[in-house]
Amino acid sequence: MASNVRKDKMPSYYIGIGASAGGLEALDTFFTHMPPDSGLAFVVVQHLSPDHKSLMVELLSKRTSMTVKRAEEGMPVEANTVYLIPPKKELKIFHGKLLLNDFEQHHMPNLPIDTFLRSLADDQAERSVGIILSGTGSDGVRGIRAIKEAGGMVLVQTEDSARFDGMPKAAINTGLVDIALAPEDMPAKLMSFINHTLTDDRRGKRDVVPDEDSIARIFSMLRDQNKVDFTYYKPSTVMRRIQRRLTVNQLPNLQEYVEYLKTYPGELSTLYRELLIGVTSFFRDKDVYEALQENWLPDLVNRAESSDLRFWVAGCSTGEEAYSLAILVQEVLRSAEKPVNVKIFATDIDRDAILTAGNGVYPESIAADLPSGLLSKYFVRRDGHYQVDRATREMVIFAQHNLIKDPPFTNIDFISCRNLLIYLQPVLQEKVIEHFAFSLKPGGVLVLGTSETMGEAGSDFETLNHKCKIFRSRHKGRPTSFSSLQSLGAPQIAAHAGEFRPNGRSGAAMRAEERIQEKLLQKMAAEFSALAAVVNEELELVHLAGEAEGYFRPPAGKQVNDITKMAMRELSIPLATSLQRVFSSGEPVKYSNIRLDLHGRQKVIELSIHPLSSSPGQLDLAAIFINDQKTDEECDDCEVVRFDINEEADQRIKDLEQELQFKSENLQATVEELETSNEELQATNEELLASNEELQSTNEELQSVNEELHTVNAEYQSKILELTEMTNDLDNLMAATHIATLFVDDNLEIRKFTPEAKRIFRLVKNDIGRPFTHISHALQADPYSIAEKVLSSGESWQDEVRTTEGDWFYMRVLPYRIDSSESSGLVMTLVDISRLKQAEGALSKSKARMESIYEAAPVGLGLVEGRTFVEVSSTTCSMLGRSGRSSPVGKQAPCMPRKTSSTASARSVPCRRRRTALP
């Protein structure tokens, strides 16, 4: 944990969220429903375009009151904060701090979600939560596998709620997902899980108290359903997995969990998968595979006493390790001069994992695990996934096998059992090692996981590489836990051999056909001939009917099926000559007067050979009939030739010499053509491999770009929606003010106007973009010159103007400000002040009428406020003994005291406009 983060700001859990195409909508929904004071930290990792600025900070800030930041190098992760990955970067976390690396393509897809989730699992272990939202591809699969291995929690968006279900579907297919929910339901479930865990922490019940009776009942239920006994598995591992299920299901103790298992049988299958989590990948621990490829596998091939090697991968899980070994073996065999046939037996206790492994189909994310060049060489891309090629799949035979209970394989040259022993107690570890010692031939190789040891059973092995845990068997072990041992190799081969049988007729149909042929030949031999045989074009005996003694016998030494070598010496020459003629001409041949020495007695026979039509895809056949010669009857459909052994021998020698010369010349020409063709094909193959890798890389880049563009498009769509709402709000606001407003640009072309402007300017909708000077108006002033003046000076203008219809407007023309220093165009507003002008006119008339009333009235008039005259008439001044005249209505003009006593003199002195107190 980062030391510079205050304790109150440390997150209780770290939530890694992976999203790709279509993920913006899911993220908006998720953070809208997530409480802002959850005490969690969120890190959002997306497939972002390197060429477009991301708007995610602005967009997510509108959906949550939590602080939203773009991740920076070394930034400590704090609670109630959302961190976003910047473009062109890989994001990792180490000791609670975010680390950024520049992403480089290197002919592999961009997998930023996997990269971050794996670092999160390594850094925070059980306090990590992985969430996979909408997106294409399979990014995140390796990441959630790492989180599950570390004891964290995994949530995935349901496929039906995701705009693109590629990433959620790939995650769900792993079988490692705790809960699949719609984005709006995730926050409540997440908070329920977190609060349950934190409550246990505060109560000191973080670890479930082992209850032997409850654990025994759980193990019994697992054994009854899955035939696997977990009694001697490592207790810490088993209890950690059970604890996770209690936390997910929010159960307080093992007793209630046992009742829950009885009520919900599906939970038992989930627990079984949890206990058998297969954490594996292609070429995991690359140092081990490099050591095997450089030293021990070539040594094993060179020391092989026969042309066959048998490998065993125990605990193969979903097959990545077995296929990695098969690929490695093929690479080694290509560089070795010795031809060796390698068969790999891969076993696991989990049937579902074996079925997955047998298909050999894996997500796109495996490209990051495979060394350069192997992806295009040993995998075929199909429907957004990679499948192991047929040749590699046929090297591996998968079978369900319990390493503890079932008998081991025998006569094995190489065993790989990695990261399995760490889950077993020492008694089981010792038992497994003894099985391996029994299975391996003397000098056989055993590879364990880098964190595993031999223990007390190591005396049967010598260490070849201590770091990589590679050992060699010293001698043949002896079984200690079996009353009888038998190899599983042969039954498993037989069980799986049918998987690779080519399509065609069934075995039963072919055997029925063969029985009919056999009966027919036996009948013909009994009725018409002493002996009948069928051979193919390679002179191989296919079928034999009748008594063959005296005619054929197996040669000494290595057994062959060539009928000319099996025939008696006197019969071999005429038989070879006649067969050659039949196969070359297609016509039947019959020889007579062939003399044989049968047990010291001379016998004369006839030899008839007839061509037979063969089935499609088979070699041509010929039927051989041998009879005792009785008469010189002629054959109806063939030429009968008296056999002269000397003449036929000479002819046979000439034919063989001619045939040999012809075949020698043909062979030489064929060899030259094959060498040329092989060189061309090799060059073409290298070009195709290079092109395939380039196309593969291009395709992955295009897919990545497509996802990035989806993300950018979603951000822009959201921004466009906001701008549309703002534009509509502004239009409605301007229309509601009833103020005529006109926007023009630097060229005095109309950009926008309000409906009220149509009263003054003759505008229609299509006038946008037209010059302002082309528009007629009803003003008595010249708006064009005013606009040009403001545009050139940059100073605003305002005044009252009148229309030809007599309406008055307060006109203002201001520069359109882009910022404090720049402007672009003008804004012209005209506020209707006609009613104000009418009111001013009416007020003026009222004032005039009041003044006339003041002067004409024969009585004194005045307006008093308090004890002061505000308005007085001349008559009032006279009556009060003051001289003056009436002041205009509304203005203070009190009269002044008289200077003389005479009335005339008093009237001649005007009253001054001031307040006068009453006497």
N, C-alpha and C positions, 0 to 999 in steps of 0.2 A: 504494500500500500504506500501511496505517495506520502512522504513525511510532511510536505508543505500543505496538505489539505487538512483543514480543521476537523476535529472529530465530529462536530455536529453536521458537517457537510459530506462526510463519507457515506457513500451509498450502501444500503443494506444488501442490494443485489445489482448486478450489472446485466443489462438487457441488450443483447445484440440483435438488431433487426435487419434482415436481408430482404431487399425488394428490387425488382427489375421492371420490365415493361408492365404497365398498368398498376404499378405499385403506389403511385401518388394518391389515387383514390383510397386505397386501403390504409395508407399512412394517415391521411386526413381523418378517416373514420376512427382509426385506433386512437389517435391523440385527442380527438374530440371527446371521447369517452374516458380517457385516462385522467384520474385525479392529479392535480398539479402538485400536491404535497405528499406523494407516495413514498418519498425517501429513496427512490430508485434512480439509476442513471441509465440513459438510453443512448445507444450508438447506432445510427442509421447508416447502413452501407448499401449503396446503389450502384448500378452500372451507368456511369455518367459519361457523356460525350466529352472528349478532350478539347473539342473545338467550340463548345458553347458554354456560356456562363450559366451556372446553375442558379435557379431562383428558389431553391428549396428553403433557404433560411427565411425569406420573406413569406413564402406560402405557408409553411408550418407555423410561423409565429402568429398567424391569424387563427390557428386551430387550437392553440394551447397557451396558457399563461406561463408555462415553464420557459426558462431561458433557452433559446435556440442558438447554437454556435456552430460555426464551421471549424472543424478540427485543425489544430495547429501542432507543430512539433513540440513535444514535451509538455503538452497541456494536461494538467491533472484532471481526472474525472471526478465531478462533484455530483451530489444528489440533486434531484429535481431539475436536471438539465438534459437537454437533447443535443447530441453532437452529430454532425453530418460530415461524411467523407468528402474531401474536395476532389475536383476532376484531376485525372492523370496521376493519381496517387494510390498506393497500397497502404492500408491502415492496420496497425497492430497495437496491442496494449501490453505494457510491461510494468509491473509494480504499480498499477493504477494510473499510469501515464500513457498518453497516446503518442505513437511513433509513426512517422510518415516516411514512405520510400517512394521514389519515382518508379512508375510501372514501365517495364520494358517487355515488348511482345515475346521475342525469342520463340516464335513459331508455336505458341501455345495460347489457348483461350484465356481471356481475362477472368479470373475467379476471385474477385476481392472479398466476396462474402465468406468463402471457405477460408481465405487467408486470415480474416479477422476472427471468425468464430474459433478457429483452432488456437490462435494466440490467446483468446479469451478463456478457453478451456484450460490452457496451460497456466494462465496467470491467476484465475479466480476459482477454478475447480467447481466445488459445489455451489458457489455463489454466482454461477453463470447461468443465464437463460438465453436460449436461442429461439428466435421467431422468424419463420419463413413466410413471406407474403407473395403476392402475385408476381409472376415473371416467367420467362421462357428459359429453356435449358435445364441444367441440373446443378447450378452453382448453389452451394450450401449443404450438399449431401455429406461431403467429407467433414464439414464443420460441425454438423449436428451429431455425427458419429463420435467426434472428439469430445463434445460436450457431454454426451451420454456416458462415455468412458470415464469422464472426470466426475460424474455424479450430478451433473446439472439437469435442467429441465428443458424440454423442447415443445414449442407450440407451433402449429402450422395452420395457415388459412385453408379452409375447406375448398375443394376443387370447384364446387358449384358457385361459390361466392367470388372467385378470382376471375378477373378479366382474362388472364393468361395462366393456365393451370400447370404449366411445365414444371416449374420449381416446386410448388406444393405437391404435385403428383410424385415427383422423384423422391421427395423427402418422405412421403407417406409410404412409398413402396419399400423403404428400408426397414420398416417395422420398428423404428426407434422413436416414433413420435408419441409423446405423452397424451396430447390432446389436440384435436383438429376442430377449430372454431371459426366462425365468421369474425372479421376484424372488430365489429362493434361489441362482441361478446368476450373478446380476449382480455380487456382490462379487468373486468370483474373477476374472471377466473384467475388471472395472474395475481391480483391483490388478495384473493382468498388463499391462494397457495403461499404467498409471502407472509401474510398475517398469521397463518397457522404455524408456519415455521418459526417466525419471530416470537410467537407466544410460547412455543416450546422452549426456545432459547432462554426467555426470561424466567420460565419456570424451572429451568435446569433439566428439562426432559428432552434435550436434543437427541440423545441416543436412546433407542428403545431398550428397555430392560429385557435381557434375554429370558424368555419363558420356555424352559425345556419341553414342557408338555405341548405348548402351542407350536413350537418349532417342529417337534416331532410330528404333529398332526399335519402341518403344512408340507413337510417332506413326504409324508405318507400319501397325501392327496396328489402331490406332483408325481410320485412314483406310480400311483394307480392310473393316472391319466397319460403320462408320457414315458413310462417305463425307465425312468432315470432316477437314481438315488443320489441326493445331494448331501447325504449325511457327512461324508468325509471331505466335502469341499471346504475351503478356507473360511472359518466362521466370520472374520471381518468382512470379507467380500459378500457373503450371503446376507449378513445383517444389514450391510449398507444398501444392498438392492431392495431388501424388504422394507427398510426405513423409507426409501424413496416412494414405494407404493403406498405406504401409510400416509406420507405427506401429500401425495397427489390426491388420494381419496379422503384425506382429512379425518383419519381415524386415530384415536389416542393410544391404543395398545394392541398387542398381538392377539389377545382374546377376541376383540371385536373384529380384527382383520380375518381371523379364522371363520367367524360367522359371516363376514362379508364374502369370503370365498365360497361358502356354501350357497349363499343367496345369488351370487353372480358368477357362474362358472367361467365366463369369459375372462375374468380377472386372473384366474389360474393360468390360462394360456399367456396372458400378458406378463405375469410374474416369471413364467418359464422362459420367455424370450428375454426378459431382463437379466436373468441369471446366466443366459447363454449369449450375451452380447458379443458378437464376433467383430472385434476391432482389428481390421486388416486393411491392407492396400497393396497395390502393385509395387514390387521392389522396395518394400518397407525395410528400413535400415540398409541403405545402399552399400555401406562398407562391407556388410556380410556377403552380398551378392558379388561385389567386386573381388573379394577374397576367393569366393568359390570359382568365379570365372577365370581368374588368373592362375590359380594353383590346383585346387583340390578336384574340381570336375575334370580338367584335362588329365590329371594323374589317374583318376578313376577310370576314364575311358582307355587310357594307354595300358593300364594293368588288367583290363577286362579279359578273362580267360575265354569267354565265348562272345558271340556277336550280340548278346542280349544283356541289358542292364535293367534292374527293377528298382524303382524309386517308390518311397512311401511318404506322403505328406499327411501327418496325423493332425486332426483338428483344423481342417482346411477352411472351415467357415464357408463363405460364399465363393471361394475358388481363386481369389486373387493370387495367393501365394503359390498354389499349384501351377497356375498358368505362367506366373513369373519364372518358376523353375523350368517349365517346359520351354519357354522362350530362351532362357539362358542356356539350356542344354542344346537347343538347335544352333545357337551362335557358336558354342564350343565345338559341336560336330562339324560345322562348316570349315573350321580351321584345322581339324584333325584329319589325318590321312586314313585312319582306321574306321571302316563302316560299322556302326553299332546301332542296334535297334533298342530304343529306350521306351519303357512303359512305366507310367507314373500312376500309382494308386493313391487317390485322395479320399480321405474318410473324415466324417464328422458325425456327431451324435444328433445334430439338428437336421431333420428331414427337409424342412423348408429351405435351409441354407444349401443343402445338396442339390435340390431342384433348381435353385437359382444358379448354382455353380455349373450344373450340367448344360444350361442354356448358353452360358458364356456371354451374356448381354450385360453391359455396364454403362453407367452414365458418362456424359462427355467430360466430366471433371477428372476422369482417370488420366487425361492427357497431361496433367500437371505432375503425375507420379512416374510416367514412363520416360526412360532415357530417350534422347533425340534419335529419331529414325525408326524406332520400334513400333510406333503407333500405326504408321501406314504400312509397315511390313507384316505385321501379325494381326491386324484388326481390320474389320470391314464396317463402314459406317452405314447404319440402317435406322431410319425413322428417328433421328435425333439421338441415337445411342451408338455405342461401339460393340461389335460382336467379335469374339476371338475367331480367327479363321479356322476352317475345317481341319486342316492338317494338324494344327496345335491342339484342337479339341479332341481329335482322335488319339493323341498321345496320352491323354489323361482319362482314367476311369474313376468315376465318383461312386461312392457307396456309403450308406449309413452304417456306422460302426461305433460301438461303445468301447473305448480304449481300456476301460477297467474290466468289463465283464466278458467281452468277446475275445476269441483267440486271436493272436497277432498274425500278421503275414510272415512268411518264411522266405529264406534265400533272397533277402533284400540287400541291395548294394548301397543305398543312400536313404536316410530317414531325415525328414525335417519336421520338427515339432516345436514351434516357436510360440511363446507367450501363452502356453496352456498350463504348464506345471505350476505357474505362480498362483493359480486359483485352487490348487489341491493341497491337502495337508501332507506332511512328510511321509506318512505311511503309504499314501497313494502315489506320491512322487517316486518313491523307491520301487513300488510295484511296476509303474510304467517304465522306468529305466531298465528293470530286469526284462520286461517284455521286449524292449528295443534291443537289448544285448542278445536275446534269443533270436530275434528276427534277422539281425545283421550277419552277413557273411564275415569271415575273418578279413580284416582290413577295410570293412565297410565304414562309411562316414555318417556321423550323426550331427545335426545342427539344432541347437536349442536357442531360445530367446536370449537377448543380450543381458537380461536381468535374471536369468535362471542359472542354477548350478546343478551339478551331478549329485551332490550329497554323498551318502555312504556307498552308493552303487558305482562310484567313479572308478573303482579298481578294475572294472572290465574295459575301460577306455583310456586311451592316451590323448592328451590335449594337443591339438594342432594349432589352434589360434585361440588364446585365452580371451581376448577382447571380443571376438566375434562368436565365441562359444561353439567352436567346431572341434569335434572329437573323432577318433578312429577306434574301431573295435579291435581289441587285442586277441580275443578268441571267441569261439562260439559259446553263447550263454546256454543255460539250462532252465527250463520252465520250473517255476516254483509254485504256481497257483493253478495248474491245470492237470487234470488226470490224464488227458490226452490232448495232443496238439495237432491241428491241421491247418494248412494254409488257406487263407481266404482268397488268394489270388485267383485260382482256377474258377471257383464258383462265381466270383464277381465278374471275371472276364466273360464267362458264359452268359451271365445275366445281362451284360451290357453289349455283347457282341451283336445282338439283334438291332441295336440302335443304328449301326453303321451298315446294315445289310442293304444292298441296292434294291430298288423297286423291281418287281418281276413276279414270276409265278411263285406260288407258295411251295414250301418244301414237300407238303403232302401231295400236291398235284404232280410235282416232278418225280417223286418216288413212285407214284401210280403209273406214270408213263414209262419209267424204266422197267417196272415189273412186266408190263405188257410186252415191251421189246425183248426182254429176256425170255419170256415164254415163247414168243414167236421164233426167236433164234434157236431155242432148244428144240422146238417142234421141227423146224427145217433141218437141223442137224440130224435128228433122229430119222426123218423120213427120206431125205435126199442126199445127205452127205455124212461122211464120218466125222468131219470137223468143220466148224464155221467160226469165223472171227471178223470183227469190225475194227478197222484202224482209221486214224485221221491222216491229214496231209503231212503231219510230222512223223508218220510211221509209228505213232504211239498206239498201243493196243487199248481199244475202248471196251470191247466186249468179246467174250470167248464162250462158245457153246460146243459141247461134244468132248470126246476124249482126246486130250492133247499129248498124252504120253507117246514118246517116239517122234513127235514133230517139233515140240517146243520144250525148252527147259530154261530156267533162270540162269544167267551167266554168273561166274564166280566173281567175287569182289563187290563193289558198289552196285546196287541194284538199279537197273534201267528199265524203261518201258518200251524200248525200241524193238518192234517185232522181228526185224532182220537180225538183231543180235541175240534174240531169244530163240530163233529157229535153229534146227540142226544144220550142220555144215553143208550137207548136200542140198538142203532146201533154201538156204539163205540167199544164194545167188539168184536162182529163178524167182524167188519171192521179191527181192529188191528190184530186179529188172522189170518184172511185170507191174509192180506197184508204181514204178516211175512212169511206165507207159500209160497206165490207166489215169494217173493224176495229170499227166501232161496232155494227153489226147482226149480224155474223157470217154474213151471207148473201152468196152470189156475185152479182156485178154484171157486165153486158155492155153495152158501148156500140158503136153502129155509126155509120157515116157520119162518121167522123173524117177530116178532110182534112189531108193533109200536103204540104208543098212539098219534094220531093226533087230537088235539082239542077235546078230550073226545071220539073219535071214534077209535076203534081198526082197524088196517090195517095190512095185512100180505104181506110181500114183499120178493123178491128174490134178492140176492146179487151175482153178477158175477165179478170176477177180472181176468184180462188177462195181462200177461207180455208184454211189448213193448220194442223193441230194440231202444236204444238211439243213438244220434250222438256221434262221438268221442269226448272225453273230458267232456261229461256230465254224470250225475248220471243215473242209470237205472230207467226206468219209468214203471208204471203200470196203466191200464185203469180200472176204476170202473163203472159198470153199475147196476142201481137199477131199478127194475120193480115190478109192482104189481103182486103178485102170483095168477094165474088163474087155472093152471093145474099142475099136477105132471110130466110134460114131462121132459124127461132126456136131459141133455146137451150132444151134440154130441162129444165134445172134452174135457169134464171135468166131474169130479165126483160130482154128486148132493148129498149134505148132508143135512138131516133135522136138523135144528138148535135147540139144546137143551141148553137153556141159563145156566142152572146150570152146566151141564157137560162142556160146553165151557168155563164157568167162571173158573171152577176148573183147566181145562187144561191151560187156559190162565195164571192163577196165577202160575202154575208150570213152564210154559214156561218162564215167566218173572223172576221167582226166579232163574231158571237155567241160563238164559241169564245174569242176574245180577251177579251171582256168576262167570260165565265165564269171563264177562267183567271186574269184579273186579280183578280177578287173572291176566288177560291180562294187565289191567291198571297198576297193581303193577309192573309186570315184565317190562312193557314198560317204566314206570317211572324210574326204576332202570337202564334200558339200556340207557335211555335218559340222566340220570345224568352222567353215565359213559361216554357216547358219548360226552356229552357237555363238560365235563372236558378235554377229549382227544382233542376235536375240539378246545377248548379254548387254550390249550397248543400248539396245532398245529398252530392255528391262530397267537399266539404270536411269535412262531418260524418263521412262514412265514413273519410276519410283520418285524421281526428283519432281516431276510434274504433279504427281499425286500429292506429295508433301506440300508443294506450293498451293495446289488447289485446295487441299485440306486447310492449310493455314489461311488462305484467302476466304474460304467459306466460314471458318471460325471468326475471322476478323469481321466479315460482313454480318454474321449473326450478332456479334458483340456490338457493332455499329448500329444494327437494327434495334437492339434493346436500348442502346443509349439514345437513339432518336425517338423511340417510344417515350422514354423518360422526359426528354426535352420537350416533345410534343405535348405530353400531359401537363408539364409546367406552363408552357405557353397557352394551352387551352384554358387552364385555370386563370392565368393572367388576363387573357382575352375576355373571359367571363366577368372578371372584376372590372375591366375597362368598359365593357358594355354596360354593366350596371351603373358605373360612374357617369357614362355618357347619357344614359337614360335619365339618371337623377338630375344631371345638369340641364338637359333639355326641358324636363318637366319644371325645374326651378325657374328657368328663364321664361318659359311660357306662362308660369303662374304670376310672375311679377308684372305682366302687362306693360313691359318697357320695350320700346323698339330698339333692338340692338343689331348692329351690323359689324361683321368681321371681314376685313380685307387684308391681303398680303402685301409684300413689298412692291409688287407690280400693280397694286390697286385692283386686284382681281378678287371677286367675292368668294369668301371661304365658307361662311355660315351666316344665317340671320334668323331672328325670332319671328313668329307669326305676326306680332304687333308691328314689325317693320313694314308690312305690306300696306299699312294705312298711308305711309308717307312715300315709299318707293314702290314702283310698279314691278314687283318681284314675283317670280314663280319658282317652283322647285328646281327647274332645269337651269336657272340663272347662276347656280354655283359654278365658279370657274370663269364666268364672264367678267370683262372689265367693268369696274364701277362706273366709269364715265358713260357706258352704254345704257345705263338704267335711268329712266325718267323719274322725276320726283315732283312733289307738290309744295316744296319749300320756296319761299320768296328769297331766301339766302342762296349762296352758291356753295353746296357741300363739296364739290370737286376741288375748288381752289383751297378751301379750308383743309381738306384731307392732304393735298399736296404740300401745303404749308407745314402742317404738323409732321408729315413724313420726313420733310427735309430738315426741319429744326429740331425734332425730337421733343418739343415742348407741347404740353396739352393745351387745348382751346375749349372755351365754354362761353355760351351766351344764349339769350332768349331769341327764338326764331318763330316766324309765323308762316302758316301755309296759305295757299291761295284760297282755301275754304274758310279761312278765318280762325283756325285752331292755332293755339300757342304751344310751343314745346321748348323745354330747356335742353339744349343741345350741348353734348360734351364729346370731344374727339381726343383720344389718348393713344399713345404708342402701345403696341402689344408687347409686353415685357416677357422675354425668355428667362432672363436672370437680371441681377441688379445692374449689369452693365450693357446688356444687349437687348435689342428689340427687333421684332419682325412683323411689320404690318401695323394695322390700326384697329381700334375698337371705337365704334361710334354709337352713342346712346342718345335717345331722345325721349325725355320724360314729358308726358302730357301735363301742361299747366294751364290749360284753357279754363278750367273751373276756378283756378286761383285768380286768373285775370278777370274773370267775370265778377268774382267777389270784390276785387279791388275797385272795379268800376262802380259797383253798387255802393261800396263804402264812400267813395268820393261824392256820389250824388247825395248820400245821406248827410254828409258833412255840409254840403252846400245848403241843403234844406234847413238844417239846424241853425246855420248862421243867419239865414233870412228870417227864421222864426225869432231868434234872439233880437235882431234889430227891429223887427216890425212889431213886436209885442209891446203894448202900452204899459205893461207892468214890468217891474224889475225881476229879472231872472238870474239865477246863479246856481252853481253846483258846489256844494260844500262837503268837504271831507274833514270830519272832526270839528275843529273850530277855525278852519281855513277855507276861503273861497278858492275853488279850482277854476271855475269858469264864471264869468259875470258879463252881463250886458251893459251897454252904455247907460241905459235907463237906471240900472241898479247903482252905478257909480254916482249918478246925479242924485239919486235919492239918499245915498249915504254921504253926500257931501264930498264926493271925490270926482275928480275929472278923469276921463278916459274913454276908451271905446271897447267894444266887445272883442274878445279874442276868439280865434277860430276854435271850433269845437274840438275838444280833445287836447288843447294846449293851455297851459297855465298862463293866465294874464290878469292877475288881480289889479284893481285900480290903485292909484297913488293918492295920498292926501292932497287937498287943495292948497295952492299957494296964495290965493286971494279970496276975498269974501264974495266977490261978484259971481253970479251964475255963469255969465258969458265967459269970464276969465277961467272959471272952473272947468267948463266944458272944453276949453281950448287946450287943456293940459291932458295928454293921453295917459291912460293907466299903464304902469309898467307890469310886465309879466312876472309876478312873484306872489307867493302866498301871503295873504293879509289876514291877521287874526280878527275875529269879530269883536266889536266893542263890548 
